[in-house]
């Protein structure tokens, strides 16, 4: 994979901002909800990427992909709500 030289500044900025926000959000999640909740949210990242790439970039998301995203988010929400009931 090659990157055109004119695309390097945008790619570097996206990497810096994206990685910074990702790790910053993880630290906030650990502080607010604990390490277990933060870890579960960390592993939902592929579902969020699939959903947002469909909504923002208009990438194709077939029925199986949409079902997978929905089940992932439903499972995490159920797990989080179960923790609040204690």
Secondary structure, DSSP 8 states (H G I E B T S, - for coil): ----GGGHHHHHHHHHHHHHHHHHHHHHHHHHH-HHHHHHHHTTHHHHHHHHHHHHH-----HHHHHHHHHHHHHHHHHHHHHHT-
